[in-house]
């Protein structure tokens, strides 16, 4: 049909009365497709949703979904195969893009959680530093008084030993 001719850049004269495997310099000679079509021709089987990914010279990489049935007509000699193709390349790209977007979102959430955790650690460090500062101020005053008292107290005095313990 016209869509096939346009998509794969083949002229009607190049396609008519040709085996699909010979079209476009053999670009359709795909082993699994050949096997399925031969089974269909010989055994009157059919296939549905056969997906191929193939590099076509005229269009580049394509994902196609194929369905095929054998048809017989009294007016046409020989066996005919009706092969329906759906180009799902864009659908596949969209699925891949959505999967990548989902992975990026998950990675972003993980990074956010790491930032929150590191923010908590920073806050904890700031609180700890503030508490240490608040403890050190009165301790510094106490140590100053203890040093003065140690200088004024006789080493033989019973209070001297208690003051040294406080100083340490």
HUNOR-V876985 format. One record per backbone hydrogen bond with DSSP energy under -1.0 kcal/mol. NH is the residue of the N-H (numbers start at 1). CO is the residue of the C=O. If there is no record, write none. Layout:
# HUNOR-V876985
<<NH & CO> <NH & CO>>
This chain:
# HUNOR-V876985
<<5 & 1> <6 & 2> <7 & 3> <8 & 4> <10 & 5> <14 & 11> <15 & 12> <16 & 12> <18 & 15> <22 & 19> <23 & 20> <27 & 23> <29 & 26> <30 & 28> <34 & 30> <35 & 31> <36 & 32> <37 & 33> <38 & 34> <39 & 35> <40 & 36> <41 & 37> <42 & 38> <43 & 39> <44 & 40> <47 & 68> <50 & 66> <52 & 64> <54 & 62> <56 & 60> <60 & 56> <62 & 54> <64 & 52> <65 & 86> <66 & 50> <67 & 84> <68 & 47> <69 & 82> <71 & 80> <80 & 71> <82 & 69> <84 & 67> <86 & 65> <88 & 63> <92 & 88> <93 & 89> <94 & 90> <95 & 91> <96 & 92> <97 & 93> <98 & 94> <99 & 95> <100 & 96> <101 & 97> <102 & 98> <103 & 99> <104 & 100> <105 & 101> <106 & 102> <107 & 103> <108 & 104> <109 & 105> <110 & 106> <111 & 107> <112 & 108> <113 & 109> <114 & 110> <115 & 111> <116 & 112> <117 & 113> <118 & 114> <119 & 115> <120 & 116> <121 & 117> <122 & 118> <123 & 119> <124 & 120> <125 & 121> <126 & 122> <127 & 123> <128 & 124> <129 & 125> <130 & 126> <131 & 127> <132 & 128> <133 & 129> <134 & 130> <135 & 131> <136 & 132> <137 & 133> <139 & 135> <140 & 136> <141 & 137> <142 & 138> <143 & 139> <144 & 140> <145 & 141> <146 & 142> <147 & 143> <148 & 144> <149 & 145> <150 & 146> <151 & 147> <152 & 148> <153 & 149> <157 & 154> <163 & 159> <164 & 160> <165 & 161> <166 & 162> <167 & 163> <168 & 164>>
